[in-house]
Amino acid sequence: MDLYMTKDTDEDEAYAAGENILRLAVTDEERAKAYAKMGKAMYDKNSYAEAIQLLEKGDHYAQISGSTYERFFINFYLSDAYAQVGFSGKAQRSWQTAKKEAGKLKKYIPAGFMIDQRCIANLEEDEDYCIAIQQRLRLIEQIGKAGIDIGIQRIYNAANYTGLAYDYLKCGDIIKAKQALSEARYIYENHYDNEHMLSLPRYYLSKAIVAVKEGSKTEGKRWFDKAFEIAVKKKLTNDEELIVRERLLSNIDTNKELQHQNIDYYTKFYKDKIKQARRAAKNEIDKKETKVVNQNKKINILLVIVTVLVLSFLYVYKRKVRLRSKLLNTLSRLRQTKEPVTVAHTEKKQKVTEGPTVIKDPNTEAILLRRLDKFEKTEQYITRGITLPKMAVLLKTNTTYLSYIIKTHRDSDFSQYINRNRINYIVGKLKNHPEYLNYKIGYLAEECGFPTHSQFGSVFKTETGMSPSQFINSLKQEKNTERSNK
């Protein structure tokens, strides 16, 4: 029930109840329960650094007392709290512990469902929506065979049909998405007080996406508004972020002020995550410092190294991105080889190892690189009006991380990166599609995403060393020469 229903008490009341249990605790199991309750309350408030401290204490006492359920419960939420602040190694270890303890709780069926639900959430985070569909269908089948109370079964199914609808939409199957929404709607309308169900915002979100895909922007806006309102009311921050991101991607808001509000919200969401990561990193330093007091010189040296590394990481966040040198002039190479020009930087740069690292977690960096590759392969850089914040939304990151990835792995700032890819795109069209040689410069500019003829001409000459007209004439002459030599 934890994953699907609102609680009878809010986070502050739950935390106070945990404190009261701790004051009266006699056994280690009672202490584990107290810290688990307080840690879960902080987790629900998205205070992940504080939640980690409390849940770690709870896990210590749960391990001593041999409490299987408390170890499962604590490590289930501890793994996600670690992941939220970028501690991927610790997140994986806690996740393995949670799965191991869940396997021992055969009589407590929800433990298995919680594990399955988290696995599906991880697939969705990695954008493996089509695989997530199969996992959800299996989970729905398992719930039907579990022999649990019919009321609880309906609550689980409402959440899973809602998630299934979203996965179908992201996988491109709107018909099956609408069928899943119909199953969820029947449960919401006939079997439960839906105001208490945590899956409701995503239900409204899926309805919004369906409406937009079917051409009803007004209806889509209404469902987006309702989804966001419920997510805020239930304090579902991750759902808020998802709703804002999908709304931006749907491009239904013509009001520039509203667009900027959504982008500002998205940016603030990731800034809050960075603050959480910094607090968690500081807590890690504090723990190490308290242990080092009575340890030998070697441990002291290691602690200093760790401290320097963490402080360097924090410092990197404040440094401005340095400009890289512009592309080498390719005009001379064009004259020498008489081959059509492709901008020299179409080959991806190897990662520059010098300088500080902004992204501490290599897994995060690898994920962003895969998303950047997908962005390039799908040629989304030719989208007119694309900005750094909008591209950050598409890659599901923040502007600081995106600027770092572009600088480090593409040797550019954002403008250079977009301009270079656009010019590479149009150069490829000119080289490989002869009909483009007869198009007007204004059309070529619009084709690759530039807002004006003059800006296109200026950037084209910067990247290739030639104006568009000179470049086209050169290609025409070369093709004429090739035909005459045949």
Secondary structure, 3 states (H helix, E strand, C coil): CCCCECCCCCHHHHHHHHHHHHHHCCCHHHHHHHHHHHHHHHHHCCCHHHHHHHHHHHHHHHHHHCCHHHHHHHHHHHHHHHHHCCCHHHHHHHHHHHHHHHHHCCCCHHHHHHHHHHHHHHHHHCCCHHHHHHHHHHHHHHHHHCCCCHHHHHHHHHHHHHHHHHHHHHCCCHHHHHHHHHHHHHHHHHCCCHHHECCHHHHHHHHHHHHHHCCCHHHHHHHHHHHHHHHHHCCCHHHHHHHHHHHHHHCCCCCHHHHHHHHHHHHHHHHHHHHHHHHHHHHHHHHHHHHHCCCCHHHHHHHHHHHHHHHHHHHHHHCCCCCCCCCCCCHHHHHHHCCCCCCHHHCCCCCCCCCCCCCCCHHHHHHHHHHHHHHHHCCHHHCCCCCHHHHHHHCCCCHHHHHHHHHHHHCCCHHHHHHHHHHHHHHHHHHHCHHHHHCCHHHHHHHCCCCCHHHHHHHHHHHHCCCHHHHHHHHHHHHHHHHHHC
